[in-house]
Amino acid sequence: MVRLLRDIAYVRSGDKGDICSVGVMAKSPADYPSLLRTVTPEAIKALYGTHVKGPVQVYRLDNIEAVNVVMNHALGGGATRTLRLDQTGKALGSAILRLPIREGNEGACC
């Protein structure tokens, strides 16, 4: 059975203009290495496809076992300009939890 990020993490999202920021927090310190392997700019771009038109950065927050994902040009121009139903990125944050967990030692963010 494939484990998903939702099995090991919580999310909280926000927006500023056309930038969506998503905090992804490990449910336990033991889950943090798996979170780091799973949440990479490449994985985020692949998950969202054309919804995220700009670069993606993933910043480690080791002191709280979390990462901050910043997606540029991800909200269709921002809350006052977009025609998307989710103009503030709440659904984008929830969708990250669908990422399959990368097991083992292959690649890690940041």
C-alpha positions in Angstrom: 0.0 0.0 0.0 1.3 3.4 -1.0 1.6 5.8 1.9 0.7 9.5 1.2 2.0 12.6 2.7 -1.3 13.0 4.6 -0.2 10.0 6.7 2.8 11.8 8.2 2.1 15.6 7.9 -0.3 18.5 8.4 -0.5 21.6 6.2 -1.4 25.2 6.5 -1.6 27.5 3.5 -1.7 31.2 2.8 -1.4 33.7 -0.1 0.0 37.0 -1.0 -0.8 38.3 -4.4 0.0 35.5 -6.9 2.1 33.5 -4.5 0.8 30.6 -2.5 2.8 29.5 0.6 2.2 26.1 2.2 3.6 25.0 5.5 4.0 21.2 5.7 4.6 20.0 9.3 5.7 16.4 10.2 3.3 14.7 12.6 6.3 13.4 14.5 10.1 14.0 14.5 10.5 10.4 13.1 8.5 11.5 10.0 10.6 14.5 9.2 13.2 12.7 7.0 10.4 11.2 4.9 8.8 14.7 4.6 12.1 16.1 3.3 12.5 13.3 0.7 8.9 13.8 -0.5 8.4 17.6 -0.6 10.7 18.8 -3.3 10.3 21.5 -5.9 10.2 18.9 -8.7 7.5 16.9 -6.9 5.4 20.0 -6.3 5.7 21.1 -10.0 4.7 17.6 -11.1 1.7 17.5 -8.8 0.3 20.9 -9.8 1.3 20.9 -13.5 0.2 24.1 -15.2 -1.5 25.5 -12.1 1.9 26.7 -10.8 3.4 28.7 -13.6 6.5 30.0 -11.7 9.3 28.6 -9.7 8.8 26.6 -6.6 11.0 26.9 -3.5 11.1 24.6 -0.5 12.6 25.9 2.7 13.6 23.6 5.5 12.5 24.5 9.1 14.5 21.9 11.0 13.7 23.4 14.4 10.0 22.6 14.0 10.3 19.6 11.6 8.5 21.4 8.8 9.1 22.9 5.4 7.7 26.1 3.8 6.7 25.6 0.1 6.5 28.8 -1.9 4.8 28.6 -5.3 5.1 31.6 -7.5 2.5 32.5 -10.1 0.2 29.9 -8.6 -3.0 31.8 -8.0 -4.0 33.0 -11.5 -2.9 36.5 -10.8 -4.0 36.8 -7.2 -7.3 37.0 -5.3 -8.6 40.1 -6.9 -7.7 39.1 -10.5 -8.1 35.4 -10.8 -11.1 33.5 -12.2 -10.2 30.4 -10.1 -12.6 29.2 -7.4 -9.7 28.8 -5.0 -8.2 32.3 -5.2 -6.4 32.0 -1.8 -4.6 28.6 -2.3 -6.4 26.6 0.4 -7.1 23.7 -2.0 -3.4 23.9 -3.2 -2.3 23.3 0.3 -4.6 20.4 0.8 -3.5 18.8 -2.5 0.1 18.5 -1.3 -1.1 15.8 1.1 -1.7 13.6 -1.9 2.0 13.3 -2.7 3.2 9.6 -2.3 5.9 9.4 0.3 9.4 8.7 -1.1 11.0 6.0 1.0 14.7 5.3 1.5 17.5 7.7 1.0 16.8 9.0 -2.5 17.0 12.8 -2.8 15.9 15.3 -0.2 14.8 18.9 -0.5 17.0 21.9 0.3 
